[in-house]
Amino acid sequence: MTRTRTPVVAGWFAGEGEDFRLLGTRCSACASVYFPRQDGACRNPGCAGGDLVEVPLSRRGRIWSYTDARYRPPEPYVSDRELPWEPYTLIAVELAAERLVVLGQGVPGVSVADLEIGMEVEVVPGLLGEDGDEASGTAWTTWHWRPTGVTA
């Protein structure tokens, strides 16, 4: 038995491997795309409104900006306070087809020294953390950005 895999936010991503995608919504009237998903009404002030339909977002994009998180964020950020803090990379990625920027962590092992503005990256399944024991705990899943051509 293994930990139950649970998305940190339901409805924001789905799939595994090459089928993994972030999920957004698109307005049927003006074609505006939203991430995180917009389920109430179109936020475009020039739109009369239309149905919002769930759409998978592009798997790849280009780095718009990046930085590293060298400090432990305060609660309610979930981290094991008994373990030493391990910095991670934050990457803002422009999805050209959707004309929006999505923020997320870089895959473990990728540092700011490995990145540059305009570099192509792809979205992959990620693990935010685990709690409980192996038999009855939870593995909290999320998305990560990985430079294309990197398999780790």
GROMACS elastic network, one bead per residue, 0.5 to 0.9 nm:
[ bonds ]
;  ai    aj funct       b0    kb
    1   134     6  0.72903   500
    1   135     6  0.51679   500
    1   136     6  0.77901   500
    2     5     6  0.87461   500
    2   133     6  0.86923   500
    2   134     6  0.53715   500
    2   135     6  0.51146   500
    2   136     6  0.70034   500
    2   137     6  0.76504   500
    2   138     6  0.86084   500
    2   139     6  0.89721   500
    3   130     6  0.80134   500
    3   131     6  0.84653   500
    3   132     6  0.81033   500
    3   133     6  0.74114   500
    3   134     6  0.53587   500
    3   135     6  0.59171   500
    3   136     6  0.57308   500
    3   139     6  0.56540   500
    4   135     6  0.86836   500
    4   136     6  0.72348   500
    4   137     6  0.63356   500
    4   139     6  0.57979   500
    4   140     6  0.83030   500
    5   137     6  0.89981   500
    5   138     6  0.60160   500
    5   140     6  0.60717   500
    5   141     6  0.64383   500
    6     9     6  0.84768   500
    6    10     6  0.82455   500
    6   138     6  0.66608   500
    6   139     6  0.60818   500
    6   140     6  0.50811   500
    6   141     6  0.57741   500
    6   142     6  0.87922   500
    7    10     6  0.56257   500
    7    11     6  0.82511   500
    7    12     6  0.83380   500
    7    13     6  0.79738   500
    7    14     6  0.87738   500
    7   139     6  0.83478   500
    7   140     6  0.56494   500
    7   142     6  0.60222   500
    8    12     6  0.88832   500
    8   128     6  0.78307   500
    8   140     6  0.55910   500
    8   141     6  0.57837   500
    8   142     6  0.60511   500
    9    12     6  0.61230   500
    9    13     6  0.82341   500
    9   141     6  0.86122   500
    9   142     6  0.78344   500
   10    13     6  0.74560   500
   10    14     6  0.89587   500
   11    14     6  0.73344   500
   11    22     6  0.87648   500
   11    23     6  0.68948   500
   11    24     6  0.87080   500
   11    37     6  0.79942   500
   12    21     6  0.87163   500
   12    22     6  0.58676   500
   12    23     6  0.50826   500
   12    24     6  0.70087   500
   12    35     6  0.80104   500
   12    36     6  0.65685   500
   12    37     6  0.68754   500
   12   142     6  0.88192   500
   13    20     6  0.72952   500
   13    21     6  0.55896   500
   13    23     6  0.50321   500
   13    24     6  0.84428   500
   13    56     6  0.82833   500
   13   125     6  0.88584   500
   13   142     6  0.77502   500
   13   143     6  0.76500   500
   14    19     6  0.80082   500
   14    20     6  0.57180   500
   14    21     6  0.56707   500
   14    22     6  0.66360   500
   14    23     6  0.71764   500
   14    56     6  0.87510   500
   14   125     6  0.88452   500
   15    18     6  0.80685   500
   15    19     6  0.51800   500
   15    21     6  0.63591   500
   15    22     6  0.89558   500
   15   125     6  0.83783   500
   16    19     6  0.53188   500
   16    21     6  0.81967   500
   16   124     6  0.82453   500
   16   125     6  0.68155   500
   17    20     6  0.55001   500
   17   124     6  0.71087   500
   17   125     6  0.71858   500
   18    21     6  0.83888   500
   18    59     6  0.88404   500
   18   124     6  0.80771   500
   20    59     6  0.78683   500
   20   123     6  0.75697   500
   20   124     6  0.64082   500
   20   125     6  0.66097   500
   20   143     6  0.88768   500
   21    56     6  0.58288   500
   21    57     6  0.62877   500
   21    58     6  0.73817   500
   21    59     6  0.62315   500
   21   123     6  0.71183   500
   21   124     6  0.77830   500
   21   125     6  0.85210   500
   21   143     6  0.87051   500
   22    35     6  0.83399   500
   22    36     6  0.88443   500
   22    55     6  0.86271   500
   22    56     6  0.59337   500
   22    57     6  0.55089   500
   22    58     6  0.77769   500
   22    59     6  0.76796   500
   22   123     6  0.77663   500
   22   143     6  0.78345   500
   23    34     6  0.89654   500
   23    35     6  0.72776   500
   23    36     6  0.76714   500
   23    37     6  0.68798   500
   23    54     6  0.66489   500
   23    55     6  0.57459   500
   23    57     6  0.58005   500
   24    33     6  0.67180   500
   24    34     6  0.53979   500
   24    36     6  0.60048   500
   24    38     6  0.73926   500
   24    53     6  0.82684   500
   24    54     6  0.56929   500
   24    55     6  0.53218   500
   24    56     6  0.61977   500
   24    57     6  0.63545   500
   25    32     6  0.82175   500
   25    33     6  0.56102   500
   25    34     6  0.52971   500
   25    35     6  0.70012   500
   25    36     6  0.80711   500
   25    37     6  0.51528   500
   25    38     6  0.59992   500
   25    39     6  0.75130   500
   25    52     6  0.57687   500
   25    53     6  0.51635   500
   25    55     6  0.53897   500
   25    56     6  0.81641   500
   25    57     6  0.88883   500
   26    29     6  0.87923   500
   26    30     6  0.83267   500
   26    31     6  0.55726   500
   26    32     6  0.54883   500
   26    34     6  0.64254   500
   26    37     6  0.85708   500
   26    38     6  0.83530   500
   26    42     6  0.84637   500
   26    51     6  0.81556   500
   26    52     6  0.53861   500
   26    53     6  0.52969   500
   26    54     6  0.64838   500
   26    55     6  0.65590   500
   27    30     6  0.57310   500
   27    32     6  0.53754   500
   27    33     6  0.66273   500
   27    34     6  0.85580   500
   27    41     6  0.83938   500
   27    42     6  0.61931   500
   27    49     6  0.74797   500
   27    50     6  0.56604   500
   27    51     6  0.57765   500
   27    53     6  0.64772   500
   28    31     6  0.56453   500
   28    32     6  0.81612   500
   28    49     6  0.81255   500
   28    50     6  0.51730   500
   28    51     6  0.53563   500
   28    52     6  0.61657   500
   28    53     6  0.70223   500
   29    32     6  0.83014   500
   29    42     6  0.89032   500
   29    47     6  0.71523   500
   29    48     6  0.75514   500
   29    49     6  0.61897   500
   29    51     6  0.72545   500
   29    52     6  0.87637   500
   30    42     6  0.86407   500
   30    44     6  0.80978   500
   30    46     6  0.85797   500
   30    47     6  0.61650   500
   30    48     6  0.84047   500
   30    49     6  0.77622   500
   30    50     6  0.75699   500
   32    42     6  0.76991   500
   32    43     6  0.84782   500
   32    44     6  0.71631   500
   32    98     6  0.80889   500
   32    99     6  0.89328   500
   33    37     6  0.83747   500
   33    38     6  0.86713   500
   33    55     6  0.85188   500
   33    57     6  0.89861   500
   33    98     6  0.61679   500
   33    99     6  0.79447   500
   33   100     6  0.78751   500
   34    37     6  0.53459   500
   34    38     6  0.59916   500
   34    42     6  0.88414   500
   34    43     6  0.88841   500
   34    98     6  0.84517   500
   34   100     6  0.79304   500
   35    38     6  0.71014   500
   35    57     6  0.87618   500
   35   100     6  0.80841   500
   35   101     6  0.86828   500
   35   102     6  0.73602   500
   36   102     6  0.86298   500
   37    54     6  0.76868   500
   38    41     6  0.69583   500
   38    42     6  0.73228   500
   38    43     6  0.82969   500
   38    52     6  0.73651   500
   38    54     6  0.89874   500
   39    42     6  0.82851   500
   39    52     6  0.65300   500
   39    53     6  0.85031   500
   39    54     6  0.89009   500
   40    43     6  0.89445   500
   40    52     6  0.79167   500
   41    44     6  0.89671   500
   41    49     6  0.67997   500
   41    50     6  0.75713   500
   41    51     6  0.76991   500
   41    52     6  0.71178   500
   42    45     6  0.80908   500
   42    47     6  0.72242   500
   42    48     6  0.84158   500
   42    49     6  0.57536   500
   42    50     6  0.69334   500
   42    51     6  0.80740   500
   42    52     6  0.71415   500
   43    46     6  0.87224   500
   43    47     6  0.79253   500
   43    49     6  0.85257   500
   44    47     6  0.54074   500
   44    48     6  0.85520   500
   44    49     6  0.82559   500
   45    48     6  0.80048   500
   46    49     6  0.88439   500
   47    50     6  0.80084   500
   49    52     6  0.88588   500
   56    59     6  0.85754   500
   57    60     6  0.88181   500
   57    95     6  0.80738   500
   57    97     6  0.85606   500
   57    98     6  0.73439   500
   58    61     6  0.72681   500
   58    95     6  0.65167   500
   58    96     6  0.84221   500
   58    97     6  0.71299   500
   58    98     6  0.75972   500
   58   122     6  0.86321   500
   58   123     6  0.85305   500
   59    95     6  0.84192   500
   59   121     6  0.84434   500
   59   122     6  0.54191   500
   59   123     6  0.54129   500
   59   124     6  0.81610   500
   60    93     6  0.85756   500
   60    94     6  0.87675   500
   60    95     6  0.68877   500
   60    96     6  0.89145   500
   60   120     6  0.68463   500
   60   121     6  0.56230   500
   60   123     6  0.64272   500
   60   145     6  0.89016   500
   60   148     6  0.83737   500
   61    64     6  0.89365   500
   61    93     6  0.58137   500
   61    94     6  0.54227   500
   61    96     6  0.66342   500
   61    97     6  0.88020   500
   61   101     6  0.89488   500
   61   118     6  0.87182   500
   61   119     6  0.82816   500
   61   120     6  0.56579   500
   61   121     6  0.56286   500
   61   122     6  0.64243   500
   61   123     6  0.84997   500
   62    92     6  0.85369   500
   62    93     6  0.54251   500
   62    94     6  0.53673   500
   62    95     6  0.68821   500
   62    96     6  0.80108   500
   62   117     6  0.74831   500
   62   119     6  0.52923   500
   62   121     6  0.59620   500
   62   122     6  0.85692   500
   63    66     6  0.72879   500
   63    91     6  0.67969   500
   63    92     6  0.60157   500
   63    94     6  0.62833   500
   63   115     6  0.81517   500
   63   116     6  0.70568   500
   63   117     6  0.51196   500
   63   119     6  0.53906   500
   63   120     6  0.64448   500
   63   121     6  0.69485   500
   64    91     6  0.77432   500
   64    92     6  0.54735   500
   64    93     6  0.52469   500
   64    94     6  0.57551   500
   64   101     6  0.75637   500
   64   116     6  0.88401   500
   64   117     6  0.57384   500
   64   118     6  0.63359   500
   64   119     6  0.85169   500
   65    90     6  0.85752   500
   65    91     6  0.60942   500
   65    92     6  0.50916   500
   65    93     6  0.71065   500
   65    94     6  0.89606   500
   65   116     6  0.82312   500
   65   117     6  0.61955   500
   65   118     6  0.85822   500
   66    89     6  0.72269   500
   66    90     6  0.55720   500
   66    92     6  0.59130   500
   66    93     6  0.86280   500
   66   103     6  0.89956   500
   66   112     6  0.71405   500
   66   115     6  0.78858   500
   66   116     6  0.81950   500
   66   117     6  0.79175   500
   67    88     6  0.87426   500
   67    89     6  0.59105   500
   67    90     6  0.53845   500
   67    91     6  0.66996   500
   67    92     6  0.89186   500
   67   111     6  0.87982   500
   67   112     6  0.63933   500
   68    87     6  0.67267   500
   68    88     6  0.56501   500
   68    90     6  0.56783   500
   68    91     6  0.85284   500
   68   111     6  0.75054   500
   68   112     6  0.65807   500
   69    72     6  0.76477   500
   69    73     6  0.85219   500
   69    86     6  0.87245   500
   69    87     6  0.53209   500
   69    88     6  0.54064   500
   69    89     6  0.61345   500
   69    90     6  0.69636   500
   70    85     6  0.81415   500
   70    86     6  0.74733   500
   70    88     6  0.70605   500
   70    89     6  0.87687   500
   71    85     6  0.72046   500
   71    86     6  0.82819   500
   71    87     6  0.68303   500
   72    77     6  0.84290   500
   72    79     6  0.81147   500
   72    85     6  0.62328   500
   72    86     6  0.82639   500
   72    87     6  0.80574   500
   73    76     6  0.83428   500
   73    77     6  0.60827   500
   73    78     6  0.86430   500
   73    79     6  0.87607   500
   74    77     6  0.59190   500
   74    78     6  0.85914   500
   75    78     6  0.66479   500
   75    79     6  0.85573   500
   78    81     6  0.88342   500
   78   128     6  0.89426   500
   78   129     6  0.82100   500
   79    82     6  0.87401   500
   79    83     6  0.83725   500
   79    85     6  0.85258   500
   79   129     6  0.76177   500
   80    83     6  0.56779   500
   80    84     6  0.83231   500
   80    85     6  0.86362   500
   80   129     6  0.89356   500
   81    84     6  0.73433   500
   81    85     6  0.81144   500
   83    86     6  0.88113   500
   88   105     6  0.70296   500
   88   106     6  0.71160   500
   88   107     6  0.84198   500
   88   108     6  0.71475   500
   88   109     6  0.83234   500
   88   110     6  0.80967   500
   88   111     6  0.72204   500
   89   104     6  0.85379   500
   89   105     6  0.56384   500
   89   106     6  0.51482   500
   89   107     6  0.78758   500
   89   108     6  0.81653   500
   89   109     6  0.89484   500
   89   110     6  0.70364   500
   89   111     6  0.58588   500
   89   112     6  0.64676   500
   90   103     6  0.70587   500
   90   104     6  0.57172   500
   90   106     6  0.58149   500
   90   112     6  0.86560   500
   90   145     6  0.87184   500
   91   102     6  0.82270   500
   91   103     6  0.56889   500
   91   104     6  0.55184   500
   91   105     6  0.59017   500
   91   106     6  0.61716   500
   91   144     6  0.88606   500
   91   145     6  0.70719   500
   92   101     6  0.62109   500
   92   102     6  0.55374   500
   92   104     6  0.65151   500
   92   105     6  0.86663   500
   92   145     6  0.89779   500
   93   100     6  0.82636   500
   93   101     6  0.52509   500
   93   102     6  0.52479   500
   93   103     6  0.62582   500
   93   104     6  0.80809   500
   93   118     6  0.89616   500
   93   120     6  0.87510   500
   93   121     6  0.77370   500
   93   145     6  0.82320   500
   94    97     6  0.89530   500
   94    98     6  0.84928   500
   94    99     6  0.70152   500
   94   100     6  0.57142   500
   94   102     6  0.64833   500
   94   103     6  0.89390   500
   94   118     6  0.89778   500
   95    98     6  0.55738   500
   95    99     6  0.57695   500
   95   100     6  0.56056   500
   95   101     6  0.61039   500
   95   102     6  0.75236   500
   96   100     6  0.69886   500
   96   101     6  0.86147   500
   97   100     6  0.82790   500
   98   101     6  0.86960   500
  103   145     6  0.88952   500
  104   142     6  0.89347   500
  104   143     6  0.68921   500
  104   144     6  0.59225   500
  104   145     6  0.65582   500
  105   108     6  0.84587   500
  105   126     6  0.87505   500
  105   143     6  0.73798   500
  105   144     6  0.50682   500
  105   145     6  0.61841   500
  105   146     6  0.89743   500
  106   109     6  0.81858   500
  106   110     6  0.62537   500
  106   111     6  0.78142   500
  106   143     6  0.87470   500
  106   144     6  0.51687   500
  106   146     6  0.59776   500
  106   147     6  0.85344   500
  107   110     6  0.58864   500
  107   111     6  0.88479   500
  107   124     6  0.82388   500
  107   126     6  0.73158   500
  107   143     6  0.87170   500
  107   144     6  0.53135   500
  107   145     6  0.58665   500
  107   146     6  0.55774   500
  107   147     6  0.86910   500
  107   152     6  0.80053   500
  108   111     6  0.82226   500
  108   126     6  0.89709   500
  108   144     6  0.85899   500
  108   152     6  0.83225   500
  109   152     6  0.81074   500
  110   113     6  0.79889   500
  110   114     6  0.61738   500
  110   115     6  0.79783   500
  110   146     6  0.78228   500
  110   147     6  0.84719   500
  111   114     6  0.54303   500
  111   115     6  0.70851   500
  112   115     6  0.52627   500
  112   116     6  0.78981   500
  113   116     6  0.80660   500
  114   147     6  0.86687   500
  115   118     6  0.89924   500
  115   119     6  0.69633   500
  115   147     6  0.78981   500
  116   119     6  0.56491   500
  117   120     6  0.88962   500
  119   147     6  0.72665   500
  119   148     6  0.85062   500
  120   146     6  0.86245   500
  120   147     6  0.60394   500
  120   148     6  0.60435   500
  121   145     6  0.60466   500
  121   146     6  0.52028   500
  121   148     6  0.50625   500
  121   149     6  0.87610   500
  122   144     6  0.82705   500
  122   145     6  0.55432   500
  122   146     6  0.53322   500
  122   147     6  0.62949   500
  122   148     6  0.60563   500
  123   143     6  0.64558   500
  123   144     6  0.57345   500
  123   146     6  0.63764   500
  123   147     6  0.89650   500
  124   142     6  0.87890   500
  124   143     6  0.57121   500
  124   144     6  0.53890   500
  124   145     6  0.62456   500
  124   146     6  0.69168   500
  125   141     6  0.72124   500
  125   142     6  0.62055   500
  125   144     6  0.61437   500
  125   145     6  0.87554   500
  126   140     6  0.87064   500
  126   141     6  0.56983   500
  126   144     6  0.52833   500
  126   145     6  0.87802   500
  127   130     6  0.79737   500
  127   139     6  0.70313   500
  127   140     6  0.59616   500
  127   142     6  0.56911   500
  127   143     6  0.74891   500
  127   144     6  0.83129   500
  128   139     6  0.77546   500
  128   140     6  0.54687   500
  128   141     6  0.56683   500
  128   142     6  0.60560   500
  128   143     6  0.85080   500
  129   138     6  0.84040   500
  129   139     6  0.60669   500
  129   140     6  0.53692   500
  129   141     6  0.74639   500
  130   133     6  0.86508   500
  130   137     6  0.71684   500
  130   138     6  0.56128   500
  130   140     6  0.59110   500
  130   141     6  0.89173   500
  131   134     6  0.85812   500
  131   137     6  0.54321   500
  131   138     6  0.54250   500
  131   139     6  0.67330   500
  131   140     6  0.82304   500
  132   135     6  0.82110   500
  132   136     6  0.64346   500
  132   138     6  0.64091   500
  132   139     6  0.89004   500
  133   136     6  0.56280   500
  133   138     6  0.81112   500
  134   137     6  0.57048   500
  134   138     6  0.82481   500
  146   149     6  0.85166   500
  146   150     6  0.68518   500
  146   151     6  0.84052   500
  146   152     6  0.85554   500
  147   150     6  0.58325   500
  147   151     6  0.88506   500
  148   151     6  0.81261   500
